[in-house]
């Protein structure tokens, strides 16, 4: 993420003033804090105790992404309503790690010393961006850069998208495959030939997911910032050792059966008339041209659900291309 994107991510954090603190009636270690947000007041629940009445603290409301979790952990966590020991909570006041300043979760990040005026109350209800100095913002940017270096250890950084497939940030592949809230993008290419056949690959038995499974000719993750057409060309070259001219078909949203993985497939198709493949044995165990009229039988013989995107999309596209009736 660049500096402008990070500023946009932390901009929804609002300056709040603590008006009252009282114990949660059902939990000894929780407090109910009454805060002023400029035009209105609100109660929030927290387990922190390092602040006092009159302090200014960072507040984040419902349906906003917690910046620090995305910047420091690559995880998209959106604030939602929940019950905390019998009392509804839909917002929070933030610690340093929740803003993205550091890994410190020892207490709420106090804003008192960041004002350049004694008239602090005029900033209540405004974005934290209005008082954070350039040094603090640059520190958040640098922390995010350090997190992105994790990809050098074998992980991948992917574009994080919303429910409308709009890029809103980045996420590590390892995190994206553990939480369906981290929607990302993958590319998928169907390959046909003039003999009315389609190409399927058997994944390497050493893969961490889907080892030994048959799937469409080529699919893979789009790296952060990567153009989809360039991404699919890269995947086909890396896995199959060939060059194709993919044609864009559509995007499809997919959520895994165990609900741990959500993605938008960018789907392409291409024609290839040769058997001259130089596939990567670390990625692919075998390749097979399958007659389109025999595809259903192939799926059944290999215990693959006919509702899978590989079958339904292949058949639909083959019909559109008039390869089958």
N, C-alpha and C positions, 0 to 999 in steps of 0.2 A: 504494500500500500504506500502511496506517496503522501507527502505532508498534507496536501489539501484534503485527501480522503480521510486521513486520521483526524484532522480538525473537524470535518463533517461528522465523524463518528462520535466525538466527545462533545460536540456542540449541544446536544439535548440535555446534558448535565446542567442542572439549575442551581443557582446559589440560594440556599435556604438559611433561615435564622432560627435557632433553637429557642422556643418560648417556654416549654414546660417538659419535665421528665418525670415519669411515674412508672412504678413497677407493673409488669404484666401480671394480671390476676391469676393466671394459670401456669406461670413459669418463672422460677426464681432468677434465672440468668438472662431473661429478656426484659426489655423496657419498651414502653410506649412513649414516643417522643412527639410532642406537638410542635410543628414548625410553621414558620411564615414563609409563603412562596410569592410574596408581593401582593397580588390581588386577592389571595385567599390563604387559609390555613389548612393544615392536614395532619393527621396522626399517622406515624409510621412505626414499625416494630424493628428493633435492632438488638443484637447481643453485645454490642460494643458499649464501653463505659468511660471512654477517655475524653469526653466532651462535657460541657456545662451549659447552663442557660446563658444565652447571649452569644454563644459561638455561632460562626457561620460555617456551614457544612455543604458538601456537594450532594444534590438530590437527583435521583433518576426515576422517572415515572413509568407507568405500565406500557407495554408493547415496544419498549426501546431495547436495543442490544446493549448488554453490559460490555463497555469498551475493552476493559482489561482482559477479560476472558478470551476475546477474539484476538487482541493484539499480542498477548503473552502466551496463550495456550493454543491458538488456532481454533478455538471453539466458539460457535455462535450460540449464546444463551440470551433468550429474550425474556424480559420480565413479564410474568403473567400473574393473575390473581391466584392466591392460594390461602389456605387456612393455616395460621400459626398458633397452635394451642387454643383453638376456638375463636380466634379473631381473624377477620379477613385482612390480607395484606396484598397490595398490588404495586408497591414501590419500595425504594430503599435509599438510605444514605450510604455513601461509598467510602471504602478503604483505598489505600494506595494501589493495591493490586487490581482492584475493580475499575480503576481509572486507566491503568496501564503504566503507572509511574515506577513500580517496582514489584517484587514478589511479596512485599510486606502486607500481612493481613492482621496486624496487631491492633488496629483500631481505626476509627474514622479519620479521614484526611481533613484536618482543620484548615480553614481558609483565611483565618483572621489576619495573617501577616502579608497577604497578597494584595491588599487594598492600598492604593496610593493616595487615599484621602481618609479623613476622619469620618466622613459622612457615608458610612458603609451601608446603611439601610437602603439607600437609593439603588443599590445593586441587587437587592433581594428580588428573586423571581426572574433575574436575567441569566443568560448563559455564562457558564464558568469561563468561557473563552475571553470574556471581557476583562477578566482580572489576572489570568495566568500569563506569566511573562514568557518571553521567547525561549529562555533557558529551560523552563519546565516543558514546554511543547516539544522542543528539540530532544529532550530526554525521553519523552514518550515515543517519538519517531525512532530514536536509536534503539530503544528496547524492542520495538517491533522488528527492526532490521536483524537484531540478534536472534529473535525467534525464527525468522525466515531462514537462518543459516542451518537450521535442523535438517533441511532438505539435503545437505551435504552428507548426512549420515544415513542416507538411503530412503528417506521419505520424499514425498513430492508436495509442492505447493500448488493448490488448485484454486480456481476462481470460485468464490462463494456467491450463490445467486439466491434471489427470493422466489416466491411462488409464481412470479411472472417471467422467470428466467432473466432477470436484470441483475447485473453484477453489483454486489454490495460490499465485497471485501475478498479475503482469501481464507483458505482453510487447509490444514495439512491432510493429506490423503488418509493417514492413519486415524485421524479424528473423524473425518467424513464417513468412514465405514463403521463407526461405532454409534452414530447418533443421526437419526433421520432428519433432525432439524437442520443439519448442515447439507443443504442442497447444493450439488455441484454438477458439472457437465462431463459427459463422455461422448465420444464419437463412435459411430458404428457404420461399417460399410458392407453392403451386399455386393458380391461379385458374381456376374453371370457370363456365359459364353453363348455363341451362336448355335450350339448343340442343345440349347434349352436345358442347361445344367447350371447349378449354383455351387459355389465353393464353400466348404465347411472346414474348419480346423479343429483338431483335438488339442486342447491345452496341455502344456507340459505337466508331467506328474510331480514336478517340483514347485509348482505355483502354490502360493499361500491361500488362494481362493479358487474354487472350481477346478482343482487339479484333475487332469484326465478327462474332463468334460468336453463334449462336442458343442461348438457354437458357430455363429456365422463367421464369414471369412476373416474379419478383423474388427476389433473394438478396443478402445482404450481410453484413458483419462486425458482430458485437455489440461495442459499446464496453465498456470496463472498467466493471463495476458496473451495466451496463444490464440491465433485466428483458427476457427474450426476447420477450414479447408486445408490449412497448412498442417494442422494437427492430424487429420486423417491421412494425409500423404505421408507424414512422418511415421505414423503407426504402421501403415501398409509396408513401407520400406523397411522398417525395423523388424517386423514380424515375418513378412513373406519374402522380402528381398526383391520386390518388383516395384515398378512405377505405374501408376494408373491416373486417369483423369476423372476423379469422382464428381458426381452430379448430386447436388443437394436435393433431398426429398422433403423432409419435414423434421420437426422436433416432437418427441414424445416424453411425457413425464412417467417415471417409473419409481415404485417403492418396493423394496424387497419384502418377501413374505414374512420375515422375522421383524420387519419394520425398523431395521438398523441402518438402512441405506436408502437415500433418496437422491434421484438424479434426473437431469434432462438429457435424453439421448438426442444428439444431432445425427440424423440418419442420412446416409449417402448410398448411391449405388454406382457401379462401374462395370465395364466389360473388359475381359482379358481372355485372349484366345490361345495362350500357350500353356505348356506344363513346365515351363522353365522357372521354377521357384528356388530360392536360396533362403529358406526360412531359418529363423533363429531357434536352435534346439533348446535354448533356455526358456523360450516362450511357447514353442509349438512342438508337439510330439508327432503329429501327422496331418496331412491335408488330403481332402477327398472331394472330387467332383461328383455331385449327386444329381441324377435326373430329377427335374422338378416334379414329374408325376410320381416319383418314388419317395418324395420327401416325407410324406406322412408315415409311410412304412419305416423309413430310417429313424424318425423320431420315436416311434413305438418300440422298435428293436433296441434302442438305446435308452429307453425309459425316460424320455424327455417329454414334459408336459406340452401338449399341442397349443395350450394357451400362451406359451412363452412368446416373447416378442420376436425371437428368431424365426419361428414358424409363421406366425400370423402376418408379420411384415413382409417376409420373403414371398409368401403366396400372393399377398395383395399387390406387391410391386410387380411380380412376374405377370400377373393378369393385366396390370396397367400397360406393361411393355409388350403385351400380346405374345408372351412366351408360352402361356398355357391358357386354356379356355376358362 
